[in-house]
Amino acid sequence: MNAAAPAAAPTTSPAATGGRSLKGRTLFITGASRGIGLAIAKRAAADGANIVLVAKTTEPNPKLPGTLYSAAEEIVADGGQALPVQTDIRDENAVAAAVAAAVQRFGGIDILVNNASAISLTPTPMTPMKRFDLMFGVNVRGTYCCTQACLGELVKSARAGRNPHVLNMSPPLSMKEHWFKPHVAYTMAKYGMSECTLGHAGEFRAHGIAVNSLWPRTAIATAALQMIPGVDIAMCRKPEILADAAWFILTSDAKATTGNFFIDDELLGKHGVTDFDRYAVTPGNRNFLPDFFVD
């Protein structure tokens, strides 16, 4: 969900970026019914991309606005093609079926965005094993499962010269005690996604498939974040900062840009973006809540 302030309009038009575009590419995006996943999908849709929306939410929830079908409507309105597929990414058969549906509709898959994630910022005594299993099931297993299921299509995309990418929404691997101590289970689960980046970048390099991670420097205003007590959404940035950063990654040369752990504003700055105020929930704010795992 884009919180409080209106969404930022895309800054990365092809005219301003040397003709880079995702037009005609097919993206398989998990956790795409709201928040960061939907923002990435909408940015790609603005180029005319095909979006496979993979998530569980089909019925409206007052606490977590947005469904697969409302997201699909937004994608079409923004200029893309949408295929909503209700999927539990912990279930390999469901993921395989989603991949098959994507191939049937769009002819293949060029880009996988592993965005779906579960969070519980709790210490060990307050983390029941059911919650532990959910985080590892969605974050680690889900990322690995979707990557494995999409791999055959990504290889085909590479052979066809379509610049395939895997993008994991996960942090840089910082093995410092202070990132683990308050919430060991969550940190391990998020780092599991980043370990997929590290390993799969090496494993898939010979195929010409890029694998990178992207992470925000600041807290991002999403519906999930609003459910955490004590978080001031006014001190956050909008999901669109990650959408614009992801766009630069996904339009980069897959053979030359792989195995990286990108931070959103740093990456955008390197591509000439200077107006970061447009991403602030509160215009003019400079005192953002920092996100985890950024040293």
LINRA-V500802 format. One line per field, one symbol per residue. ss: DSSP state (h for helix, s for strand, l for the rest). psi: psi as a letter, one per 30 degrees, with the letter a starting at -180 (. if undefined). burial: # if it has 9 or more other C-alpha atoms within 8 Angstrom, else .. Layout:
# LINRA-V500802
ss: ???
psi: ???
burial: ???
This chain:
# LINRA-V500802
ss: lllllllllllllhhhlllllllllsssssllllhhhhhhhhhhhllllsssssslllllsllslllhhhhhhhhhhlllsssssslllllhhhhhhhhhhhhhhhllllsssslllllllllhhhllhhhhhhhhhhhhhhhhhhhhhhhhhhhhhhhlllllssssllllllllhhhhlllhhhhhhhhhhhhhhhhhhhhhhhhllssssssllslsllhhhhllllllhhhlsllhhhhhhhhhhhllllllllllssshhhhhhhllllllhhhslllllllllslllll
psi: kjkdllkkkkfhkeffhggklgkflkkjklhgflbeeeeeeeeeeffhlkkjjjlfjfkkkffikkleeeeeeeeeffglkkjkjkkjffjeeeeeeeeeeeeeeffakfkkjjfkkkkjiklefgjlfeeeeeeeeeeeeeeeeeeeefeeeeeeeefghgikkkjkillkjjikeffeefieeeeeeefeeeeeeeefeeefeffgkkjllkkkelkkjleeeffkkfkjffglllffeeeeeeeeefgljeffilgljkkeeeeeefggkfjfeffkejkfkfilkkllgj.
burial: ###..........#.......#..#################################..#...#############.#############.#.###.##..##..#.#########...#.##...#...##.##############.##..######...###########......##.#################.##..##..################.##......#.##############.##..##.###.#####.###.........####..#..#..#.#..
